[in-house]
Amino acid sequence: MRIEAIGINHHTSPIEVRDKGSIGPQRIVAAYETLLLSSNIEGAIILSTCNRTELYLSPYQHHETTRLRDIFASLTRLTGEEVASAFTLRDEEAVSHLFRVAAGLDSQMLGEVQIIGQVKDALTQAQEQNAPNTVLNKLFGKAIEAGKQARHRTQISRGAVSVASASVEMATRIFGKLDEVKVLLVGAGETSRLAARHLQSAGVAGWRISNRTHANAQVVADLLGGMAVAWPPSAEDLAWADLVVSATSADEPVLTTRLMKQARKQARQMRLLLDLAVPRDIEPGIAKLDDTYLYTVDDFEELVAANLASREKEAQRATKLVDKLVEEFAEWYRENRVAPTIQQLQQVLEELRQQEVARSAKRFADSDQEQVDKFSRSLVRKITSLLIANLKKSALEEDGLQTARALTMALVTDDHRDDADTVLEKLDHELSH
């Protein structure tokens, strides 16, 4: 098999290194141009998300590990020391890794649903640059299938397994659909951003962001398509919001009962407040106000623990499913190795058939020509089908490539000697692994 993978993720590298290793939309085209200039790379796909940057290659010959690291470094802003922490995988190990990624088994949050969309996007981006070959197109297509099956046939993605995602689950319970819900985000740190991503996926109606450092609030506002407001948030901001999500590092409560009472005088709609901070951002007394629901981290812990235990159990089922799909891909790959020989076989036999039909045309009446053509096609089709079936069967065995090589040499004709040499070269590449 000729598949390689190299990359960094949350297992191998801290977030600062992952940020440096990211290959964003502005750099993806140049990265593919660099890869496709290599004489040893037949196909390439880059998977770059917030938690991982991984490169999948289909080389003519496997690269040495040091060369693979050099290639990866040339696409990123990583130092030699940082690239040294990257994982390298080959062949079925690389296939298994990608399938596990797509299935959510390798995510920081077990069963993450966003990753399958990111795998699809990576394939689409690569195809736009004509970067993947047949093997990588098949590999990523099968990985997407693995991701879909893991979610449809198991419950690995069911239930919130982080405080941020649990908060969104709680909001859905209170409001139902969130497409008319306006959100005030208090804080612009990692927890707030994660909660915002979940809420954005749910399609909330609008955003206001309040943060001690206004520039950080503006960054998040730009990402969400919202508006950065003053710190601390005003009674007007609270009156505007249906849902308040607060996650700051403040020592004292940011949202007071007095402030909320002022907000209620301006607008009396039902409000949900989610306090994701430790220590608390929201004064407990707010929960006593009419039509106001307040939930804290403690309220989510039991829900998160139960859901996580359930996902870990489902992960065992998903792993078995992924292992089966890895074997299916490996079987396809072994059969596909003899595809050039099959193509040559079909081409040579069809040309021989046409030559013999033309040579014998004068021996038959014009009214019989159609029957002669049908007979010759049927005969060649049966011979070809038998040879292909046995060739594919032998391809699954250790000496299958030798059989394909012998057949290729047996089919060499003067008109197709160059084609045969190309087929033999491909088979020799496979035999070298």
VOGU-3710 file (C-alpha; in Angstrom, 3 decimals, decimal comma):
1> mrieaiginh> 0,000/0,000/0,000  1,247/3,514/-0,785  -0,422/5,850/1,720  1,310/8,136/4,224  0,045/10,468/6,925  1,854/13,028/9,040  0,326/15,575/11,368  -0,159/17,254/14,706  -3,261/17,221/16,884  -4,333/17,549/20,516
11> htspievrdk> -2,547/14,266/21,320  0,838/15,420/20,033  1,043/19,182/20,509  -0,161/22,058/22,735  -2,563/24,609/21,303  0,187/27,183/20,556  1,917/24,650/18,280  -1,372/23,608/16,681  -2,087/27,266/15,892  1,293/27,636/14,170
21> gsigpqriva> 0,749/24,427/12,239  -2,643/25,420/10,884  -2,962/25,774/7,090  -5,812/28,215/6,589  -7,789/29,065/3,428  -5,313/31,808/2,468  -2,405/29,331/2,322  -4,086/26,140/1,134  -3,616/26,774/-2,611  0,102/27,499/-2,232
31> ayetlllssn> 0,468/24,386/-0,054  -1,024/22,184/-2,758  1,154/23,815/-5,407  4,213/22,955/-3,314  3,108/19,345/-2,844  2,253/18,685/-6,474  5,653/19,934/-7,644  7,214/16,873/-6,012  8,117/14,094/-8,436  7,366/11,478/-5,763
41> iegaiilstc> 3,842/12,613/-4,836  0,973/11,260/-6,945  -1,784/12,698/-4,727  -2,261/14,777/-1,570  -5,017/15,951/0,793  -4,631/18,401/3,703  -6,961/18,208/6,710  -6,597/21,369/8,818  -9,003/22,173/11,689  -8,768/24,016/14,993
51> nrtelylspy> -7,403/20,893/16,677  -5,377/19,175/13,964  -3,328/19,662/10,816  -2,783/16,389/8,979  -1,292/15,644/5,576  -2,278/12,530/3,614  -0,053/11,523/0,702  -0,084/8,875/-2,003  3,595/8,675/-2,997  5,164/6,645/-5,786
61> qhhettrlrd> 7,669/5,417/-3,194  7,364/5,796/0,570  9,291/8,805/1,898  11,879/8,462/4,606  10,490/9,811/7,896  12,918/12,742/7,882  11,830/13,693/4,360  8,171/13,445/5,366  8,822/15,836/8,251  10,631/18,235/5,914
71> ifasltrltg> 7,613/18,269/3,585  5,268/18,953/6,502  7,507/21,745/7,825  7,573/23,411/4,393  3,770/23,784/4,493  3,544/25,188/8,024  5,274/27,690/10,300  6,569/24,978/12,624  10,165/24,700/13,810  12,154/21,504/13,447
81> eevasaftlr> 11,595/20,703/17,101  7,841/21,225/16,776  7,636/19,072/13,643  9,515/16,337/15,491  6,438/15,864/17,690  4,237/15,099/14,658  2,944/11,565/14,229  3,786/9,596/11,066  1,700/6,668/9,835  1,818/4,480/6,767
91> deeavshlfr> -0,597/2,290/4,863  -3,313/0,589/6,930  -2,320/2,519/10,076  -2,862/5,784/8,172  -6,199/4,501/6,843  -7,338/3,461/10,323  -6,348/6,827/11,783  -8,325/8,830/9,208  -11,405/6,631/9,631  -11,233/7,070/13,407
101> vaagldsqml> -10,925/10,839/12,944  -14,010/10,972/10,708  -15,954/8,774/13,132  -15,233/11,149/16,037  -13,137/8,534/17,847  -9,969/10,648/17,817  -11,567/13,985/18,745  -10,847/15,954/21,886  -14,582/15,684/22,476  -15,486/12,035/21,841
111> gevqiigqvk> -18,104/11,740/19,101  -17,658/15,316/17,841  -20,032/15,901/14,933  -18,243/18,800/13,204  -15,261/16,712/12,119  -17,087/14,763/9,403  -17,999/18,046/7,693  -14,367/19,128/7,961  -13,215/15,871/6,317  -15,697/16,519/3,477
121> daltqaqeqn> -14,426/20,090/3,110  -10,816/18,878/2,999  -11,656/16,492/0,159  -13,521/19,206/-1,764  -10,668/21,717/-1,352  -8,155/19,142/-2,572  -10,302/18,219/-5,576  -10,573/21,896/-6,538  -6,769/21,868/-6,831  -6,734/18,488/-8,664
131> apntvlnklf> -4,580/17,211/-5,823  -5,979/13,751/-4,905  -5,427/10,640/-7,007  -7,819/7,681/-7,230  -6,491/6,162/-4,012  -6,963/9,302/-1,899  -10,389/10,035/-3,387  -11,443/6,537/-2,404  -9,761/6,832/1,007  -11,565/10,039/1,977
141> gkaieagkqa> -14,845/8,848/0,487  -14,639/5,730/2,642  -13,656/7,844/5,675  -16,786/9,960/5,225  -18,794/6,738/5,050  -17,149/5,622/8,310  -18,153/8,904/9,939  -21,747/8,591/8,782  -22,090/4,976/9,857  -20,573/5,669/13,271
151> rhrtqisrga> -23,229/8,306/13,914  -26,176/6,526/12,314  -25,526/3,052/13,701  -24,234/4,002/17,150  -25,012/6,777/19,633  -21,440/8,028/19,904  -22,515/11,636/19,208  -25,582/11,648/21,431  -25,730/13,924/24,471  -23,546/16,841/25,531
161> vsvasasvem> -20,107/15,963/26,920  -18,775/19,425/27,787  -20,144/22,261/29,887  -20,345/24,424/26,759  -22,298/21,877/24,716  -24,482/20,999/27,719  -25,415/24,651/28,012  -26,726/24,615/24,452  -28,682/21,458/25,181  -30,223/23,253/28,159
171> atrifgklde> -31,098/26,282/26,009  -32,848/24,027/23,512  -34,888/22,465/26,302  -36,050/25,900/27,478  -36,638/27,662/24,149  -37,136/24,790/21,727  -35,738/26,129/18,464  -33,074/28,808/18,881  -33,518/30,599/15,536  -35,309/33,563/17,174
181> vkvllvgage> -33,145/33,668/20,304  -30,808/36,661/20,845  -27,618/35,913/22,784  -25,481/38,094/25,033  -22,047/36,499/25,413  -20,172/37,735/28,492  -16,488/36,896/28,157  -14,448/36,061/25,055  -12,271/33,220/26,324  -12,087/29,576/25,265
191> tsrlaarhlq> -15,232/28,440/27,110  -17,289/31,339/25,753  -16,070/30,727/22,216  -16,844/27,010/22,424  -20,362/27,717/23,681  -20,755/30,304/20,921  -19,752/27,766/18,256  -22,416/25,350/19,497  -25,040/28,095/19,611  -24,048/29,346/16,172
201> sagvagwris> -24,593/25,838/14,793  -28,074/25,946/16,319  -28,780/29,123/14,308  -29,410/31,788/16,966  -30,856/35,103/15,782  -28,275/37,646/16,978  -25,200/38,321/19,117  -23,806/40,879/21,501  -20,397/40,307/23,074  -19,111/41,968/26,232
211> nrthanaqvv> -15,527/41,446/27,372  -13,104/43,273/29,649  -10,736/43,718/26,672  -12,882/45,298/23,983  -10,542/44,232/21,144  -11,098/40,559/22,048  -14,851/41,143/22,143  -14,625/42,628/18,652  -12,724/39,587/17,344  -15,472/37,252/18,569
221> adllggmava> -18,169/39,618/17,312  -16,614/39,580/13,838  -16,508/35,789/13,859  -20,154/35,532/14,876  -21,515/38,427/12,863  -22,544/40,253/16,043  -21,781/43,467/17,924  -19,190/44,167/20,621  -20,686/46,124/23,550  -19,378/47,791/26,716
231> wppsaedlaw> -17,929/46,052/29,753  -19,633/45,172/31,994  -22,819/44,688/29,967  -25,490/47,295/30,533  -29,125/46,833/31,566  -30,000/47,608/27,939  -27,867/44,689/26,696  -29,510/42,367/29,224  -32,953/43,601/28,224  -32,142/42,891/24,575
241> adlvvsatsa> -31,011/39,303/25,212  -33,146/36,182/25,561  -30,127/34,064/26,489  -27,101/35,176/28,494  -23,973/33,004/28,504  -21,272/34,144/30,912  -17,782/32,658/31,277  -15,182/35,103/32,581  -12,313/34,861/35,055  -13,674/37,669/37,247
251> depvlttrlm> -13,304/37,340/41,030  -16,690/38,960/41,687  -20,080/38,501/39,962  -20,344/40,430/36,713  -24,147/40,301/36,517  -25,920/41,473/39,659  -29,520/41,137/40,769  -29,834/44,933/40,777  -28,701/45,111/37,140  -31,111/42,367/36,088
261> kqarkqarqm> -34,012/44,117/37,802  -33,241/47,215/35,751  -33,229/45,075/32,594  -36,602/43,567/33,468  -38,126/47,024/33,681  -37,076/47,615/30,065  -38,220/44,233/28,713  -40,096/41,476/30,551  -39,536/38,469/28,235  -38,442/35,093/29,594
271> rllldlavpr> -34,684/34,845/30,038  -32,242/32,002/30,415  -28,884/32,699/32,065  -26,063/30,151/31,845  -23,172/30,744/34,223  -20,198/28,696/32,975  -17,644/30,434/35,190  -15,850/29,296/38,347  -16,192/31,297/40,560  -19,686/32,371/39,541
281> diepgiakld> -20,279/35,316/37,215  -23,983/35,700/38,051  -25,454/36,470/41,476  -27,655/33,560/42,672  -30,448/35,968/43,631  -31,255/36,498/39,940  -32,838/33,033/39,877  -35,632/34,342/42,157  -36,858/36,842/39,558  -39,995/35,944/37,596
291> dtylytvddf> -39,492/34,186/34,227  -35,759/33,988/34,808  -33,915/30,677/34,717  -30,343/30,435/35,997  -28,100/27,379/35,573  -24,486/27,017/36,740  -21,615/24,610/36,047  -22,795/22,383/38,902  -26,119/21,862/37,149  -24,371/20,472/34,083
301> eelvaanlas> -21,829/18,152/35,704  -24,134/15,181/36,244  -25,542/15,470/32,716  -22,070/15,653/31,175  -20,772/12,680/33,198  -23,706/10,459/32,210  -23,447/11,398/28,531  -19,693/10,847/28,474  -20,046/7,347/29,960  -22,661/6,550/27,328
311> rekeaqratk> -20,422/7,794/24,506  -17,448/5,754/25,721  -19,594/2,632/25,630  -20,797/3,472/22,121  -17,188/4,110/21,056  -16,497/0,383/21,385  -19,231/-0,342/18,843  -18,019/2,430/16,559  -14,456/1,049/16,699  -15,601/-2,365/15,463
321> lvdklveefa> -17,487/-0,687/12,638  -14,421/1,369/11,664  -12,157/-1,704/11,740  -14,477/-3,441/9,274  -14,415/-0,467/6,901  -10,606/-0,321/7,110  -10,461/-3,943/5,992  -12,899/-3,220/3,148  -10,687/-0,368/1,958  -7,561/-2,538/2,211
331> ewyrenrvap> -9,278/-5,214/0,091  -10,280/-2,594/-2,495  -6,706/-1,304/-2,548  -5,235/-4,767/-3,102  -7,635/-5,336/-5,999  -7,002/-1,848/-7,387  -3,263/-2,538/-7,650  -3,971/-4,736/-10,689  -6,327/-2,181/-12,310  -3,675/-1,056/-14,879
341> tiqqlqqvle> -3,173/-4,685/-15,919  -6,949/-5,147/-16,269  -7,184/-2,015/-18,403  -4,325/-3,233/-20,604  -5,939/-6,676/-20,877  -9,260/-5,230/-22,021  -7,608/-2,885/-24,498  -5,352/-5,521/-26,095  -8,068/-8,168/-26,395  -10,555/-5,695/-27,865
351> elrqqevars> -8,046/-4,552/-30,484  -7,214/-8,166/-31,369  -10,929/-8,904/-31,691  -11,480/-5,961/-34,022  -8,460/-6,936/-36,148  -9,629/-10,539/-36,524  -13,201/-9,525/-37,354  -11,928/-7,139/-40,032  -9,491/-9,749/-41,415  -12,262/-12,367/-41,700
361> akrfadsdqe> -14,941/-10,053/-43,044  -14,655/-11,355/-46,650  -15,346/-14,926/-45,515  -18,870/-14,050/-44,416  -21,881/-12,636/-46,204  -22,848/-9,053/-45,399  -25,971/-10,362/-43,648  -23,753/-12,383/-41,258  -21,406/-9,553/-40,264  -23,545/-8,454/-37,304
371> qvdkfsrslv> -23,691/-12,002/-35,927  -19,915/-12,397/-36,287  -19,374/-9,154/-34,380  -21,775/-10,228/-31,606  -20,142/-13,657/-31,329  -16,626/-12,206/-31,124  -17,673/-9,661/-28,492  -19,340/-12,372/-26,409  -16,302/-14,648/-26,611  -13,829/-11,907/-25,651
381> rkitsllian> -16,110/-10,725/-22,843  -16,237/-14,224/-21,323  -12,475/-14,683/-21,587  -11,838/-11,222/-20,153  -14,296/-11,705/-17,274  -12,653/-14,984/-16,300  -9,171/-13,478/-16,375  -10,257/-10,383/-14,418  -12,044/-12,404/-11,729  -9,019/-14,612/-11,166
391> lkksaleedg> -6,615/-11,680/-11,336  -8,585/-9,802/-8,647  -8,684/-12,941/-6,529  -4,939/-13,403/-6,840  -4,430/-9,712/-5,999  -5,636/-10,459/-2,468  -2,826/-12,980/-2,035  0,845/-12,323/-1,421  2,037/-13,302/-4,901  -0,869/-11,625/-6,701
401> lqtaraltma> 1,257/-8,805/-8,090  3,662/-11,309/-9,629  0,692/-12,886/-11,419  -0,364/-9,462/-12,709  3,187/-8,751/-13,835  3,403/-12,031/-15,729  0,073/-11,358/-17,439  1,158/-7,830/-18,372  4,326/-9,154/-20,013  2,316/-11,826/-21,831
411> lvtddhrdda> 0,082/-9,116/-23,337  2,868/-6,897/-24,693  2,275/-5,888/-28,324  4,352/-3,691/-30,600  1,637/-1,036/-30,631  1,398/-0,877/-26,838  4,928/-1,571/-25,627  5,145/1,857/-23,923  1,778/1,298/-22,213  2,966/-2,088/-20,972
421> dtvlekldhe> 6,154/-0,530/-19,594  4,015/2,000/-17,666  1,886/-0,807/-16,202  4,991/-2,775/-15,225  6,466/0,315/-13,555  3,312/0,743/-11,427  3,345/-2,922/-10,461  7,026/-2,732/-9,536  6,244/0,259/-7,267  3,628/-1,848/-5,485
431> lsh> 5,958/-4,846/-5,283  8,560/-2,633/-3,573  6,252/-2,155/-0,566
//
